[in-house]
C-alpha cells in the first residue's frame, strides 16, 4: 500500500448504513488507547470479561453441541446473534440461529452485484441521477451526472459499500430486464433480486431495494437469514468477476463528470480483513441500527474454501473478531490423520512393513496369510469434530496358490458414514495351496474338527486399531 493510500486508510471518516459514523484513528492515537484502558482497568481493579459466548443450541455439522456433548472450549466463541460457516461444497460446519429472519443491511449488495453481473455486460454505461447521488449514508462519492462503465460502478458498490452506486446500477440494469414495464427500472431490478434468491433456494429472503437501507423512507419488510446469505455468497463466489470485486481492497476508480472531465475517486474498503487475515478474499460488510454490525466473509486456503456469515454483532470490531474466530476454529480442526496404525511388522525383501491383517487361506485348516499395505503412510485430511474414524475390512476367499503382492482384501476408512480413504490388503509372502496328499490330510483334519465342534479353517483378523485413528 503506498503512503497516500495508507493515509486514507488511517484518517478517512466514513460511515456505514444507518448513520453510525466511524473514524479510523491515527497510529499514535491507536497506540495510546490500550495504555489508557490498561491504566483504567488496573485503577478500578476490574477483571476483563470473556469475549463472546458459546450456546448449547449452537450447531456443529447440523447438530447442537449439547446433543453431541461437545465441550464449549472446542466450539467457536463469538458474539453475533446469527451466524453460519459453510464450505464451498455446501457443508454447514457451524450455525447459530441461522434460519431466523433478520435485517442484513449492505450485505444486500451481494445480490445487487450478482443480478447486475448476470444481466448486463461489464462495459454497459452507467449514469448517476439525482436520486442515486442523494441517497445518503455510505457512499462512493458519486455525483449527479457522473458516468462510468458497469465494472467501475460495481467497484463503487462493493468496495466502499456505495448506496449511490447501488441505485445507479439498479436503474441502469433494471431498464434492460425483460420485466421492465417502462416506468420503474429499479423496481424491475429488485424483482430480479428476489427471483434470483428464490432460484438459489433461499427460504426467507425479501429484498425491497438494491442497497439494504431499512429505516425512514426505506423501512420495509426486507429480511434474510444467515443460512440464505450463505447460499447467496457461496453462489456469488463462483463468479470470477465478483471475486475480483470483493477482494480488491482499497482502490481508485475513474468516472466522467457531468461536464465531461475525468475525476478519480479513492475507494476505501469496509472489509478490514483484506490484506490482514490469511486467505481472506471478501466479501461484504453491512451496518444499520436494525441489523447491527454484519459481515459475510470468505477465506481460501490449501485446506479448502469457507464462507462465514455473522449478523448482529455488537460492534464493528466484534464482527471481524467473530469472523476470524469462525475461520480459526474450522481450519484449526482440519487435521491430517494417519490411517495405518499397528504395532506388528513383517519383513518383505529386507524391508520392515506394517503387519495389518492375517487373512485365512480357506483350503488349509489353520493357515493365514500375512497382509500389509502398499502405502504405510496412508493418511486423510479430516474435520476432527466430525467423529471417530472407523474402518471396514473385507477379506478375499483365499484358495489356490497365493503369491507375495497379491491383493487379498481391502480396508475402507469412514468418518460419520462417509468414505475418506481405502487401501488394498497385500499378501506379504507366498502361500501355496495344499497338494494332493496334503488335501487328504486336510480332509481328515477337518473331519476330526467337525466331530469336536472346532472351526474347519482359521479366522481372518485385522491388526489395524481403529481406536488409534482419532484423538477426539
C-alpha positions as CSV (number, residue, x, y, z in Angstrom):
1,X,0.0,0.0,0.0
2,X,1.5,3.4,-0.9
3,X,1.8,6.2,1.5
4,X,-1.2,8.1,0.1
5,X,-3.4,5.0,0.4
6,X,-2.1,4.4,3.9
7,X,-3.0,7.9,4.8
8,X,-6.5,7.4,3.5
9,X,-6.9,4.2,5.5
10,X,-5.7,5.9,8.7
11,X,-7.6,9.1,8.7
12,X,-10.7,8.8,6.5
13,X,-14.0,9.5,8.1
14,X,-16.6,7.1,6.7
15,X,-19.9,5.7,7.7
16,X,-21.8,2.5,7.1
17,X,-25.5,2.2,6.7
18,X,-27.8,3.6,9.3
19,X,-26.0,6.9,10.1
20,X,-23.4,5.4,12.5
21,X,-20.0,7.0,11.9
22,X,-16.6,5.5,12.4
23,X,-13.2,7.3,12.3
24,X,-10.0,5.5,11.8
25,X,-7.6,7.0,14.3
26,X,-4.0,7.9,13.5
27,X,-1.4,5.3,14.7
28,X,-0.3,7.4,17.7
29,X,-3.9,7.7,18.9
30,X,-4.5,4.0,18.4
31,X,-1.3,3.2,20.4
32,X,-2.5,5.4,23.3
33,X,-5.8,3.7,23.7
34,X,-4.6,0.3,25.0
35,X,-2.4,2.0,27.6
36,X,-5.2,4.2,28.8
37,X,-7.5,1.2,29.0
38,X,-4.9,-0.8,31.0
39,X,-4.4,2.0,33.5
40,X,-8.2,2.4,33.9
41,X,-8.7,-1.3,34.4
42,X,-5.9,-1.5,37.0
43,X,-7.2,1.5,38.8
44,X,-10.7,0.1,39.0
45,X,-9.5,-3.4,39.9
46,X,-11.9,-4.9,37.4
47,X,-11.3,-8.2,35.6
48,X,-11.8,-8.1,31.8
49,X,-14.9,-10.1,30.7
50,X,-14.5,-13.1,28.4
51,X,-15.1,-12.2,24.8
52,X,-18.0,-13.8,23.1
53,X,-20.1,-16.8,24.1
54,X,-20.9,-20.4,23.3
55,X,-24.5,-21.5,23.3
56,X,-25.9,-25.0,23.9
57,X,-28.1,-24.8,20.7
58,X,-25.2,-23.7,18.5
59,X,-24.9,-26.3,15.8
60,X,-21.8,-28.1,14.5
61,X,-22.4,-30.1,11.4
62,X,-26.2,-29.6,11.8
63,X,-26.4,-31.0,15.4
64,X,-26.5,-29.0,18.6
65,X,-23.3,-29.0,20.6
66,X,-25.4,-30.0,23.7
67,X,-26.8,-33.1,21.9
68,X,-23.3,-34.1,20.7
69,X,-21.7,-33.5,24.1
70,X,-19.0,-31.2,22.6
71,X,-17.2,-29.2,25.2
72,X,-17.6,-25.4,24.9
73,X,-13.9,-25.0,24.7
74,X,-14.0,-26.9,21.4
75,X,-16.6,-24.5,19.9
76,X,-16.4,-21.1,18.2
77,X,-16.5,-18.2,20.8
78,X,-18.5,-15.5,19.0
79,X,-20.8,-12.6,19.9
80,X,-23.0,-12.5,16.8
81,X,-26.7,-13.3,17.3
82,X,-26.9,-15.2,14.0
83,X,-24.0,-17.0,12.3
84,X,-23.1,-19.5,9.7
85,X,-19.9,-21.2,8.5
86,X,-20.2,-23.2,5.3
87,X,-17.6,-24.8,3.0
88,X,-17.6,-24.3,-0.8
89,X,-19.1,-27.8,-1.2
90,X,-22.1,-26.7,0.9
91,X,-21.3,-28.5,4.2
92,X,-22.5,-26.4,7.1
93,X,-19.9,-26.6,9.8
94,X,-21.4,-24.1,12.3
95,X,-24.7,-22.4,12.7
96,X,-26.3,-20.1,15.3
97,X,-30.0,-19.3,14.8
98,X,-29.1,-19.4,11.1
99,X,-32.8,-19.6,10.0
100,X,-34.0,-16.6,11.9
101,X,-35.2,-13.8,9.6
102,X,-33.3,-10.5,10.3
103,X,-32.1,-7.4,8.6
104,X,-28.8,-7.8,6.7
105,X,-28.1,-4.1,5.7
106,X,-25.5,-3.7,3.0
107,X,-24.9,-7.5,2.6
108,X,-27.9,-6.9,0.3
109,X,-25.4,-5.6,-2.2
110,X,-24.0,-9.1,-2.8
111,X,-27.3,-9.9,-4.6
112,X,-27.2,-6.4,-6.3
113,X,-23.8,-7.3,-7.8
114,X,-25.0,-10.8,-8.8
115,X,-28.0,-9.6,-10.7
116,X,-26.0,-6.9,-12.5
117,X,-23.2,-9.3,-13.5
118,X,-25.7,-11.9,-14.8
119,X,-27.8,-9.4,-16.8
120,X,-25.5,-6.8,-18.3
121,X,-22.1,-6.6,-20.0
122,X,-19.3,-5.0,-17.9
123,X,-19.0,-2.2,-20.4
124,X,-22.6,-1.1,-20.0
125,X,-22.7,2.7,-19.5
126,X,-24.0,3.7,-16.0
127,X,-25.2,7.2,-15.3
128,X,-25.8,8.6,-11.8
129,X,-29.1,10.5,-11.5
130,X,-30.1,12.9,-8.7
131,X,-31.8,10.1,-6.6
132,X,-28.7,7.9,-6.7
133,X,-26.4,10.8,-5.8
134,X,-28.6,11.9,-3.0
135,X,-29.5,8.6,-1.3
136,X,-27.1,9.2,1.6
137,X,-25.4,7.0,4.2
138,X,-22.4,5.0,2.9
139,X,-21.3,6.4,-0.4
140,X,-18.7,6.1,-3.1
141,X,-18.7,9.9,-3.6
142,X,-20.6,9.8,-6.9
143,X,-22.3,13.0,-8.2
144,X,-25.3,13.6,-10.3
145,X,-24.3,13.3,-14.0
146,X,-21.3,11.1,-13.3
147,X,-20.9,8.3,-15.8
148,X,-18.8,5.1,-15.9
149,X,-19.0,1.5,-17.1
150,X,-20.7,-1.1,-15.1
151,X,-17.5,-2.7,-13.9
152,X,-16.4,0.6,-12.4
153,X,-19.8,1.1,-10.8
154,X,-19.6,-2.4,-9.3
155,X,-16.3,-1.4,-7.6
156,X,-18.1,1.7,-6.3
157,X,-20.8,-0.6,-5.0
158,X,-18.7,-3.3,-3.3
159,X,-15.5,-1.6,-2.0
160,X,-16.9,1.3,0.0
161,X,-20.4,0.0,0.1
162,X,-21.8,2.7,-2.1
163,X,-25.5,3.3,-1.9
164,X,-25.2,5.8,-4.7
165,X,-23.7,3.1,-6.9
166,X,-26.4,0.6,-5.9
167,X,-29.2,2.8,-7.2
168,X,-27.3,3.8,-10.3
169,X,-26.7,0.1,-11.1
170,X,-30.2,-0.9,-10.4
171,X,-31.7,1.8,-12.6
172,X,-29.4,1.0,-15.5
173,X,-29.6,-2.8,-15.4
174,X,-33.3,-2.8,-14.4
175,X,-34.1,-1.0,-17.7
176,X,-32.5,-3.9,-19.6
177,X,-34.5,-6.6,-17.9
178,X,-37.5,-8.4,-19.5
179,X,-39.6,-7.5,-16.5
180,X,-39.1,-3.7,-17.0
181,X,-42.5,-2.0,-17.6
182,X,-41.0,1.1,-19.0
183,X,-41.8,3.0,-15.8
184,X,-39.8,1.8,-12.8
185,X,-36.4,0.3,-13.7
186,X,-35.3,0.0,-10.0
187,X,-38.5,-2.0,-9.1
188,X,-37.8,-4.4,-12.0
189,X,-34.2,-4.8,-10.7
190,X,-35.4,-5.6,-7.2
191,X,-37.9,-8.1,-8.6
192,X,-35.0,-9.8,-10.3
193,X,-33.1,-9.9,-7.0
194,X,-36.0,-11.7,-5.3
195,X,-36.4,-14.0,-8.3
196,X,-32.7,-14.9,-8.1
197,X,-32.9,-15.6,-4.3
198,X,-35.8,-18.0,-4.9
199,X,-34.0,-19.7,-7.7
200,X,-31.0,-20.3,-5.5
201,X,-33.2,-21.8,-2.8
202,X,-33.3,-19.0,-0.3
203,X,-36.2,-19.7,2.1
204,X,-36.8,-16.5,3.9
205,X,-35.3,-13.6,1.9
206,X,-37.0,-10.5,0.7
207,X,-35.2,-7.6,-0.9
208,X,-37.0,-4.2,-1.2
209,X,-34.2,-2.1,-2.5
210,X,-30.7,-2.6,-4.0
211,X,-28.7,-1.1,-1.1
212,X,-30.0,-2.6,2.2
213,X,-31.1,0.6,3.9
214,X,-34.0,-0.2,6.3
215,X,-35.1,2.9,8.2
216,X,-37.0,6.0,7.4
217,X,-38.1,6.2,3.8
218,X,-36.6,2.7,3.3
219,X,-38.4,1.0,6.2
220,X,-39.9,-2.2,4.8
221,X,-40.2,-6.0,5.4
222,X,-36.8,-6.6,3.9
223,X,-35.1,-9.6,5.6
224,X,-32.9,-12.6,5.1
225,X,-31.2,-15.3,7.3
226,X,-27.7,-16.3,7.9
227,X,-28.4,-19.5,6.0
228,X,-29.8,-17.7,3.0
229,X,-26.9,-15.3,3.0
230,X,-24.6,-18.3,3.0
231,X,-26.4,-19.6,-0.1
232,X,-26.1,-16.3,-2.0
233,X,-22.4,-15.8,-1.0
234,X,-21.5,-19.3,-2.0
235,X,-23.1,-18.9,-5.4
236,X,-21.6,-15.4,-5.9
237,X,-18.0,-16.7,-5.2
238,X,-18.3,-19.0,-8.2
239,X,-18.2,-15.8,-10.3
240,X,-14.6,-14.7,-11.0
241,X,-15.5,-11.1,-11.6
242,X,-17.4,-11.0,-8.3
243,X,-14.4,-12.5,-6.6
244,X,-12.2,-9.7,-8.0
245,X,-14.6,-7.1,-6.8
246,X,-14.7,-8.2,-3.2
247,X,-11.0,-9.0,-3.0
248,X,-9.9,-5.6,-4.3
249,X,-9.3,-3.8,-1.0
250,X,-8.7,0.0,-1.3
251,X,-8.6,1.1,-4.9
252,X,-9.2,4.1,-7.1
253,X,-11.8,4.5,-9.9
254,X,-12.1,7.0,-12.7
255,X,-15.5,8.5,-13.6
256,X,-16.5,11.1,-16.1
257,X,-18.2,14.1,-14.5
258,X,-21.3,15.8,-15.9
259,X,-19.1,18.5,-17.6
260,X,-17.1,15.7,-19.4
261,X,-14.0,16.0,-17.2
262,X,-12.4,12.9,-15.7
263,X,-12.4,12.5,-11.9
264,X,-10.6,10.0,-9.8
265,X,-12.3,8.7,-6.7
266,X,-10.4,6.8,-3.9
267,X,-12.4,3.9,-2.6
268,X,-11.7,2.7,1.0
269,X,-12.8,-0.8,1.6
270,X,-15.1,-1.5,4.5
271,X,-13.6,-5.0,4.8
272,X,-10.9,-4.6,7.4
273,X,-9.6,-8.2,7.0
274,X,-8.4,-7.7,3.4
275,X,-4.6,-7.9,3.3
276,X,-4.5,-8.7,7.0
277,X,-6.0,-12.2,7.6
278,X,-4.5,-15.2,5.9
279,X,-6.5,-16.3,2.8
280,X,-9.3,-13.7,3.1
281,X,-10.9,-12.9,-0.2
282,X,-14.1,-11.0,0.6
283,X,-17.0,-10.5,0.9
284,X,-19.2,-7.7,2.3
285,X,-20.0,-5.7,5.4
286,X,-23.3,-4.3,6.5
287,X,-24.5,-2.0,9.2
288,X,-27.8,-0.4,10.2
289,X,-29.3,0.2,13.6
290,X,-31.8,-2.6,13.0
291,X,-29.3,-5.1,11.6
292,X,-26.4,-4.3,13.9
293,X,-22.9,-5.0,12.6
294,X,-22.8,-7.7,10.0
295,X,-20.2,-9.3,7.8
296,X,-20.1,-12.1,5.2
297,X,-16.6,-13.3,4.7
298,X,-14.7,-15.7,2.5
299,X,-11.3,-17.4,3.1
300,X,-9.5,-19.7,0.7
301,X,-6.5,-21.8,1.8
302,X,-5.0,-25.1,0.8
303,X,-7.3,-26.9,3.3
304,X,-10.4,-25.6,1.5
305,X,-12.6,-22.5,1.0
306,X,-15.1,-21.4,3.5
307,X,-17.7,-18.7,3.8
308,X,-18.8,-17.1,7.0
309,X,-21.8,-15.0,8.0
310,X,-22.1,-13.1,11.2
311,X,-25.2,-10.9,11.8
312,X,-26.0,-8.6,14.7
313,X,-22.5,-8.5,16.2
314,X,-22.4,-5.8,18.9
315,X,-19.8,-3.5,17.2
316,X,-17.6,-3.3,14.2
317,X,-14.6,-4.9,15.8
318,X,-16.7,-7.8,17.1
319,X,-18.0,-8.7,13.6
320,X,-14.4,-9.1,12.3
321,X,-13.3,-10.9,15.5
322,X,-16.4,-13.2,15.1
323,X,-15.4,-13.9,11.6
324,X,-11.8,-14.7,12.3
325,X,-12.9,-16.9,15.3
326,X,-15.0,-19.0,12.9
327,X,-12.3,-19.4,10.4
328,X,-9.6,-20.1,13.0
329,X,-11.9,-22.7,14.5
330,X,-12.7,-24.6,11.3
331,X,-9.1,-24.5,9.9
332,X,-7.8,-25.5,13.4
333,X,-10.0,-28.6,13.3
334,X,-8.9,-29.7,9.9
335,X,-6.2,-32.3,10.6
336,X,-4.2,-34.9,8.9
337,X,-4.8,-38.4,10.4
338,X,-2.5,-41.4,9.9
339,X,-4.7,-44.4,9.0
340,X,-2.3,-47.3,9.3
341,X,-1.7,-48.0,13.0
342,X,-0.4,-51.4,14.0
343,X,2.3,-52.5,16.5
344,X,3.4,-55.5,14.5
345,X,5.6,-55.7,11.4
346,X,6.6,-58.2,8.8
347,X,9.8,-58.2,6.7
348,X,9.4,-58.1,3.0
349,X,12.6,-58.3,0.8
350,X,14.6,-57.0,3.8
351,X,12.2,-54.1,4.4
352,X,10.1,-53.9,7.5
353,X,6.4,-53.3,6.7
354,X,3.3,-53.0,8.9
355,X,1.5,-56.2,9.5
356,X,-2.1,-55.0,9.0
357,X,-4.0,-58.3,8.9
358,X,-3.9,-62.0,8.8
359,X,-6.2,-63.4,6.1
360,X,-7.4,-67.0,6.3
361,X,-6.5,-69.4,3.4
362,X,-9.6,-71.5,3.3
363,X,-8.0,-74.6,1.8
364,X,-6.0,-75.0,5.0
365,X,-7.5,-75.7,8.4
366,X,-5.1,-73.4,10.3
367,X,-3.3,-71.2,7.8
368,X,-3.4,-67.4,7.4
369,X,-1.5,-65.1,5.0
370,X,0.1,-62.0,6.5
371,X,-1.1,-58.9,4.9
372,X,0.4,-55.4,4.6
373,X,-0.5,-52.3,2.6
374,X,1.3,-50.6,-0.3
375,X,1.4,-47.2,1.5
376,X,2.2,-47.5,5.2
377,X,2.0,-43.7,5.5
378,X,-1.6,-43.6,4.2
379,X,-3.4,-40.6,5.8
380,X,-6.6,-38.5,5.3
381,X,-7.5,-34.9,6.0
382,X,-10.5,-34.8,8.3
383,X,-12.5,-32.4,10.4
384,X,-11.7,-33.5,13.9
385,X,-15.1,-32.8,15.4
386,X,-16.9,-34.8,12.8
387,X,-16.3,-38.0,14.8
388,X,-14.0,-41.0,15.1
389,X,-12.6,-42.6,12.0
390,X,-13.8,-46.2,11.5
391,X,-12.6,-49.0,9.3
392,X,-14.5,-51.7,7.4
393,X,-12.4,-54.7,6.5
394,X,-13.2,-57.2,3.8
395,X,-11.2,-60.4,3.0
396,X,-10.9,-62.4,-0.1
397,X,-11.7,-66.1,-0.1
398,X,-8.2,-67.3,-0.5
399,X,-7.9,-70.6,-2.4
400,X,-5.1,-71.9,-4.6
401,X,-1.6,-70.5,-4.6
402,X,-1.1,-67.0,-3.2
403,X,1.9,-65.0,-4.3
404,X,3.6,-62.2,-2.5
405,X,2.0,-58.9,-3.7
406,X,-1.5,-60.4,-4.4
407,X,-4.4,-58.4,-3.3
408,X,-6.2,-60.4,-0.6
409,X,-8.6,-57.9,0.9
410,X,-9.5,-54.2,1.4
411,X,-9.8,-51.7,4.2
412,X,-12.3,-48.8,3.7
413,X,-11.9,-45.9,6.2
414,X,-15.0,-43.8,7.0
415,X,-15.9,-40.8,9.2
416,X,-19.6,-40.2,10.1
417,X,-20.5,-42.7,7.4
418,X,-18.5,-41.1,4.6
419,X,-15.6,-42.8,2.9
420,X,-12.4,-40.9,3.4
421,X,-9.9,-43.4,2.1
422,X,-9.3,-47.0,1.2
423,X,-6.5,-49.4,0.6
424,X,-5.8,-53.0,-0.6
425,X,-4.5,-55.7,1.7
426,X,-1.5,-57.2,0.0
427,X,0.0,-60.6,0.7
428,X,3.3,-60.2,2.4
429,X,4.6,-63.7,1.4
430,X,3.9,-66.7,-0.8
431,X,1.4,-69.3,0.4
432,X,1.0,-72.4,-1.8
433,X,-2.3,-74.4,-1.8
434,X,-2.2,-77.9,-0.3
435,X,-1.0,-80.6,-2.8
436,X,-2.9,-83.9,-3.4
437,X,-1.5,-85.7,-0.4
438,X,-1.9,-82.5,1.8
439,X,-5.5,-82.2,0.8
440,X,-6.1,-85.8,2.1
441,X,-4.6,-84.8,5.4
442,X,-6.7,-81.6,5.5
443,X,-9.8,-83.7,4.8
444,X,-9.1,-86.0,7.8
445,X,-8.2,-82.9,10.0
446,X,-11.5,-81.2,9.2
447,X,-13.4,-84.4,9.8
448,X,-12.0,-84.5,13.3
449,X,-12.5,-80.8,13.8
450,X,-16.2,-81.2,12.8
451,X,-16.6,-84.0,15.3
452,X,-15.1,-81.9,18.0
453,X,-17.1,-78.8,17.1
454,X,-14.0,-76.8,16.2
455,X,-13.7,-74.4,13.2
456,X,-12.6,-76.0,10.0
457,X,-10.4,-73.1,9.0
458,X,-8.5,-70.2,10.5
459,X,-10.2,-66.8,11.1
460,X,-9.1,-63.6,9.4
461,X,-8.1,-60.9,11.8
462,X,-7.2,-57.2,11.3
463,X,-4.4,-55.8,13.5
464,X,-5.1,-52.2,12.5
465,X,-6.5,-50.5,15.6
466,X,-9.4,-48.1,14.9
467,X,-9.1,-46.6,18.3
468,X,-5.7,-45.2,17.3
469,X,-7.2,-43.4,14.3
470,X,-8.8,-40.4,16.1
471,X,-7.9,-38.3,19.0
472,X,-11.4,-36.9,19.7
